[in-house]
């Protein structure tokens, strides 16, 4: 699922090479309402939030 970076609290995929050690999340934050809210390139393989589970 998703991982929150300890450095800047950004959200990444669990396999993102730039996140390092982070906190696993069971759900995306409420502020994330579209795939465009996730800025890192690690989300580029997804077209919508519906694909993230």
Secondary structure, 3 states (H helix, E strand, C coil): CEEEECCCCCEEECCCCCCCCEEEECCCCCCCCCHHHCCCHHHCCCCCHHHCC
